[in-house]
Amino acid sequence: MLASDDVIVLCPPRLTLPLMPGTRVSLYPMGPARGSSQGLEWPIDGIDFAPGQRVGTSNRATGLVSLRVQGPMLLMLPRDCLGTVLTAMQR
């Protein structure tokens, strides 16, 4: 989904994104989910996510971001990251 300020995608099980430090990275579960991360200011390792309970909005990249997720998780980034997301999802 492409919104006025955001690009929103269903996060694949593994994804690596070369992001600028400080880039907003939000994760929103669409069901029970968990994962691990590298390159986020607040790592998601060991966190159980669920809609209406724990979500991961307004995190920030510290540089290269690697995500591994289990369960349905939306990834929300600034709209200007669309090209980066599309390239990363083709790998």
C-alpha positions as CSV (number, residue, x, y, z in Angstrom):
1,M,0.0,0.0,0.0
2,L,1.2,3.5,-0.8
3,A,-0.1,6.2,1.4
4,S,0.7,10.0,1.2
5,D,3.6,9.6,3.7
6,D,4.2,5.9,4.0
7,V,4.8,2.7,2.1
8,I,3.2,-0.3,3.8
9,V,4.0,-3.9,2.9
10,L,3.5,-7.4,4.4
11,C,7.0,-8.2,5.7
12,P,8.5,-11.3,4.3
13,P,10.1,-13.8,6.7
14,R,13.5,-12.3,6.0
15,L,14.3,-8.9,4.8
16,T,17.4,-6.7,4.7
17,L,17.0,-2.9,4.0
18,P,19.9,-0.5,3.6
19,L,18.3,2.5,5.4
20,M,19.8,5.8,6.5
21,P,20.3,6.1,10.3
22,G,17.2,7.7,11.8
23,T,14.7,6.4,9.2
24,R,11.4,5.6,10.9
25,V,10.7,1.8,10.8
26,S,7.3,0.7,12.1
27,L,6.1,-2.9,12.5
28,Y,2.4,-3.7,13.1
29,P,1.2,-7.3,13.7
30,M,-1.9,-8.5,11.8
31,G,-2.0,-11.6,14.1
32,P,0.3,-13.2,16.6
33,A,3.9,-12.5,15.5
34,R,7.5,-12.4,16.7
35,G,10.9,-11.8,15.2
36,S,14.4,-10.7,15.5
37,S,16.2,-7.7,14.2
38,Q,19.6,-6.0,13.6
39,G,20.0,-2.4,12.9
40,L,17.0,-1.1,14.9
41,E,17.4,1.3,17.7
42,W,15.0,-0.9,19.8
43,P,15.5,-4.5,18.8
44,I,12.5,-6.7,18.5
45,D,14.1,-10.0,19.7
46,G,12.0,-12.0,22.1
47,I,9.0,-9.7,21.8
48,D,5.5,-11.3,21.3
49,F,3.5,-9.0,19.0
50,A,-0.3,-9.0,18.6
51,P,-2.9,-6.6,17.3
52,G,-4.3,-4.5,20.1
53,Q,-1.5,-5.5,22.4
54,R,2.1,-5.0,21.6
55,V,3.1,-3.3,18.3
56,G,6.4,-1.9,17.1
57,T,5.6,1.5,15.8
58,S,8.0,4.4,15.6
59,N,11.3,2.5,15.8
60,R,14.3,3.9,14.0
61,A,17.0,2.4,11.8
62,T,20.6,2.7,12.9
63,G,21.8,1.8,9.4
64,L,21.4,-1.5,7.6
65,V,18.3,-3.2,9.0
66,S,17.8,-7.0,8.9
67,L,14.4,-8.5,10.0
68,R,13.3,-12.0,10.5
69,V,9.6,-12.4,11.3
70,Q,7.3,-15.2,12.1
71,G,3.6,-14.4,11.6
72,P,1.8,-11.7,9.7
73,M,3.6,-8.4,10.2
74,L,3.2,-5.1,8.3
75,L,6.3,-3.0,7.7
76,M,5.8,0.7,7.4
77,L,8.4,3.1,6.2
78,P,8.6,6.6,4.9
79,R,7.2,6.8,1.3
80,D,10.7,7.8,-0.1
81,C,11.9,4.3,0.9
82,L,9.6,2.6,-1.8
83,G,12.5,1.9,-4.2
84,T,14.6,0.4,-1.4
85,V,11.7,-1.8,-0.3
86,L,11.0,-3.0,-3.8
87,T,14.7,-3.8,-4.5
88,A,15.1,-5.6,-1.2
89,M,12.0,-7.7,-1.8
90,Q,13.2,-8.9,-5.2
91,R,16.2,-10.6,-3.6
